[in-house]
């Protein structure tokens, strides 16, 4: 069994139950590899237990990072809601979505998934408010990104952090706009609170504030014309059960668990997000 297959299939249950027993040769080998990755620390407790798990790949399609979001996160425990592998962050989620020149960036992968599930495929995420990495810079340069809509949380941390990549990207020649949600809200809050997430998220994209980097006054091409096509496409794929997009590490289909969680169940899962850390 391939390690990437195990990681993708382990979103909603303990990974240990999906592995061959450690008494078997293949089970011992897989557990050893997972320990070296940091998925099974030396303590023996599964690092991503109780999480929705999303693999993040490099430019070759190899899994180089793992994101985990706790389902039953309680801020009173002092434990992080967002988990990653130990060490420096690597890879760019949905890097193929950068190829069109215009990109939406969020500070959380859950927020980026909210856009993606609403039909906006040109979206990626940083690793928290201070998580715009060298891998992001290389991917933006490689795909010649020229227009960036920064959809960070609308709070003190998100507003302050949004300026950092904006300054850097504008210096590199890209046009930057700030997507401004209601105070205290993020993309997932907007999506789960809307009857039509695609239309509501599109409205905020169309009202994004110009920060600089190119002549002002240009309306983002994401809406309204493309929005209608997006909605038709989403209806055809979701209702018909067909989805040939590849946002999860180049795989043929996003994990069913993650698609089901967003946006239908995320109101329940993310109801207590105040103060939630957005990085490792």
N, C-alpha and C positions, 0 to 999 in steps of 0.2 A: 504494500500500500504506500503511495506517495505521501510524503510529509505535507505537501501543499493541499492534498485532498483531505487529509485529516484536519488540518487547520480550518479549511473552509466549512467542513461539516460539523464542527464542534461549537457552533455559535451559541446554542442555548442549553447545552448539557456539559457535565464534567468531561474533560478530555480523557481522563484516565479510564472511563468506561468504554471509550471507543478504540482504545489501543489493545493490541494483543497482550496477554499477560507477560510479566517480566521473566517468567520461567521459560518462555519461548525465545528462540534466538532472535526472530524479527522483533519481538516485543522489547527485548533488552536493548537491541540496537536503536530502535526508535526512541525509547525513553532516554538513552544516552545522548542522542542528538538533541532532543528537546531540553535536556539539562544544560547542554553546552550553549543553546540558544537563550536560555533564561526563562523558558516556559515552565519548566519544572526546576525551581531553585533547589539548592542542597537541603533545604528544610523539608522538602518533599511535598509542600503545599503548592497546588497548581496556581501559577501567577494570575491567570485570567479566569479563574473560577467565578461563575456567576456573571460573566460578561457576554455581550454580543461581540464577536471577534471579526475584525476585518483585516485581511492581509494587504500590505502595501509593497509594491514592487519597484525595482529599478528599471532602467531603460531596456534591459534585456528580458524583462518579465520575471526575473527571479524574486522571490519573496525576501525582502531585506528588513522589513519592519512589520510589527503587528500592533494594531490598535484594539483596545478592549474598553467597552463602556459597561460599567456596573448597572445591572437591571434594578436592583433593590438598594441603590445608594442612599445612605442616610448621612447628611452632613455632620450630625452629632457624633459620629464615630471617629471623625478626624481622618478617615481614609479617603484617598483620591477616587473620584468618579471615573477618571480617564486614565488608562494604563497603557504603557508601551513596553517594548523590550528594554533591558538595561543598556546603557551606553548612549552614544550620540544617535540622533534621529537620522534615518536614511530613507531614500526613496520619495516619490511623489505620487500620491493617490490620484488615479484617473489622469495620468499624464497625457494620454491620447486626447483628452478633452481640451488641451491647450493648442491643438493644431489649427484651430480656426482663426487665431489672431486675437479674439476677444475672450477674456477669462473672468469668471467670478471666483474670488477667493474668500474662504471663510476661516475662522480661527478654530473651528471644531469640525471633525469629520462627520459628526451627527448633523450639523448644519449643512454641510456640503451634500450629504445624503438626502437631506430634505429637498434641496434644489434638484438633485438628480432624479428623485422619485416623482417630482412634479414635472419632469420633462426637460429640465435645463442641463444638458450634458456637458456644457463647457464650464465645468466647475471643479475646483480642487480645494484642498484645505492645508493650512499651515499647522504646525505642532504647537498650538496655543498662541497666545498674544506675542510671544517672543520667538516663534518657531519658524520664521522664514529662513530656510537653510541654504547652504551652497547647492544642494541638489535642486531646490526650487529655482535658484538663480540660473543654474545650467539648463534646466528644462525650459524656462521662460525664454532664454536666449536661443536655445536649439529650435524651438517652435516659433520664434520670431513674434512673440506676443507684443501687440502694439496698443492694446486697450484693456485696462484692468478695472473691474468693479469690485471694490473692497467691501465685503458684506460681513464685517466683524460685528460682534454684539454692540448694541447701543447702550453702553454704560461707560463709566470713567475709564476702566481698564481698556475696553475695546476702542474707545475714541482715541485714547492716547497711543495705543499700539498701531492703529490704522495709519498713523502718520509715518511710521518708520519704513514700511515697504513702499509707501507712496513716494516718499522722497527719493528712495533708491531707484525705483522703477522709472520715475519721471526723469531722473538724471540719465537713465539709459535710453530715453527717448519714447517711453510709453505714455499714453494718456491714462490718467487715473481719475476715478470717480468714487465717491463714498456713498454706499447704500445705507440709508438712515431708517432703521426700524423704530417703532415706538420705544420710548425710554424704558430701559431694563429688559428689552426683548431681543431675541435673536431670530435667525431664519426658521429654526424649528418651531419656536413659539408662534410665529406668523403662520406657518404651514398648518399646524395642528388646530389653530383657532379659526381657520378659514373654511368656508363651504367649498371653495374652488382654489386650492393651494397654488396651482399654476398661474391663475389670473392675479391672485393677491401678491405673490412673490414678484410677478412681472410688473405689477404696479409700482412696487418699491424700486425695482431696477430702472424703470422708466423715469422715476423721480430722483435718481441718484445725483448727488451734488458733485459738480465738476471741481476737481482739485488742481489740475494743471497738466502740463505735458503735451497739449495739443490745443488747437483753437476751441474756445468755449462755444456752447450753444448747439453742439451736435447731439442729436437724440440717440441714445443707445439703440442699436439695431435689434436688440433682443426682443423688443415689443414695439407695436402690437401685432404686426403682420406675422412674425415668426411664432408668436404666442399661440395664435389660432392653429397653426400647423402642429405645434407641440402638443396642444390639447387633443387634437385628432389622433396623433401618433400614440399618445399615452392611452387613450381609450381603446384603440385597436390592439395594443400590445397587452395591456392589463386585463381587459375583458376577454380577449381572445387567448390569453395565456401564452402569447408569443413574445419573446424578448431576446433579440439577438445582439443587443448592445453588450459591450465588454468593459464595464468600469472596474471590475474586481480582478485586478491583476491579469487582464487579458482573457479571463474565462468567458465561456459562452453565455453564462447566465448569473446574475447576482444571486447570492444566497436567499432562499425563500424566506428564511427567518428575518433577515434584515429588511427585506421589502415589506414583510407583513408588519414589522414594527413601525415603519415610517410611511405615512403619518398616523395610522390608525391607533396604535397602542402607545405612541410616544407621549401623548398627553398624560397618561397614567405613569409611565416610566420616568418621565423627566419633569414631573410636577414640582418637585422641590429642588430646582436648579440654582436657586439664589446662593451665591458664594461658591459654586462648583468650580474647581480648578479646571483649566483647559489645557493643561500640559502634564507631562509626567511628573 
